[in-house]
Amino acid sequence: MAVAFTNPSIETCTSLTKPFRPSLSSKNPITLKRFSVSSSLSSSALQMEEQQRENGPVVLQRPDCFGRFGKFGGKYVPETLMYALSELESAFQSLANDVEFQKELDGILKDYVGRESPLYFAERLTEHYKRPNGEGPLIYLKREDLNHTGAHKINNAIAQALLAKRLGKKRIIAETGAGQHGVATATVCARFGLDCIIYMGAQDMERQALNVFRMRLLGAEVRAVHSGTATLKDATSEAIRDWVTNVESTHYILGSVAGPHPYPMMVREFHAVIGKETRKQALEKWGGKPDVLVACVGGGSNAMGLFHEFVENKDVRLIGVEAAGFGLDSGKHAATLSKGEVGVLHGAMSYLLQDEDGQVIEPHSISAGLDYPGVGPEHSFLKDIGRAEYYSVTDEEALGGILFTFNLSSSVQLTQIAFKRLSRLEGIIPALETSHALAYLETLCPTLPDGTRVVVNCSGRGDKDVQTAIKYLQV
Ligand SMILES: Cc1ncc(COP(=O)(O)O)c(C=O)c1O
């Protein structure tokens, strides 16, 4: 399936403020996709409503010419990176209509990644959530876990590696938390003959040891980061430091819809294939759209990849599930959209876990891929305008979604119900990140009318998490 781009161009820019002109102009301006705002309103949306009264219907680009989603996003970076970001944006825009690039990308996604990924009807999981009267939702899994390297991350890594080649950059850096983005990046670097350096928190290296080995086997250098909590935030900071120093020779394959513009837009577009396929497959399978989409949210790339295609279909509910760690009131969680305040991290304005002085609060999640104090700016925007809903799930509930039995005495009842679900009911061991989305079904399903079609993004497979899970298991 062709990967279509929907990013703004200078010609079509309708920013509420003055237009931004990238230093390198695009040869191939592309059509802007517009988004009508009419959902529940926050302050930025209220501003738009006011404009609408004055000027007629307001359409909003996502992002606008400044790389902003409402007040979120932007480019809060040192001067040294501004040129590289403009260069990247221009390259991305010019590739949007580049037939050769599209052909190459489509071919690799098909023959190397294994797309399209199936939309699988989870019959026994559906049965599990039936109410005593036989009614309940129908649950489908979008099987990104079946992609080469075992997660959605490769969609973006492949496309950015091709972009780097076009930019003539042979040195690739990336950050990783769960190691899935690191493995995806190491894989594409091996495939295209690029030098690869992966920054990873020392704690994450321990809990995702299997992926560290995979990256090294693929020829990447894995650099341990010991600062802070030695997790994803710290790895990202270190990768940005490297990029500032080596920007001439290096492309930074950022692994989520986070960071400075154009990354949130670009990474979203490279993952939008997930939602596009889902629409097509839903049409083939039941002749309609899904009613509810559910995905876990760390930085937010798998969720945005699934949601993007449906943002304008207001009859499709979009649900993101964050990591509540030890609980929302424990102070040890990664539920940025539920508990954060607006701030700036890693080059973008978004919701952020921070204290009263604006210092970043160290997050916690059992899942390395969700253990991040920030979130992609578009999610903050979708939350504020009320288009997407965000909830959270604890470590314990998420583990319940993944494997066997385990010994956490405080809520044995809960885990007895929740644990083993996907593994035992469907023969699919999900990643701990994905397990957060799956665990939310416990809360969601009893509230849904009979026959509601729910698509859960099965963002990755759980092989990498067995080491972590074993610590909690009693088998
Ligand atoms: C399998 C899987 N799912 C989800 C995530 C979370 O990232 P994102 O929110 O960008 O999809 C990760 C991150 O490493 C992951 O490995």
The ligand as a Gaussian input file, in Angstrom:
#p B3LYP/6-31G(d) Opt

LIG

0 1
 C        6.335000      -2.863000      21.106000
 C        6.276000      -1.431000      21.490000
 N        5.079000      -0.824000      21.574000
 C        4.970000       0.473000      21.924000
 C        6.098000       1.218000      22.233000
 C        5.923000       2.649000      22.659000
 O        6.347000       3.558000      21.712000
 P        5.329000       4.436000      20.912000
 O        4.402000       5.066000      21.916000
 O        6.167000       5.424000      20.205000
 O        4.580000       3.539000      19.987000
 C        7.372000       0.630000      22.150000
 C        8.587000       1.395000      22.447000
 O        9.682000       0.933000      22.457000
 C        7.463000      -0.724000      21.775000
 O        8.641000      -1.353000      21.687000

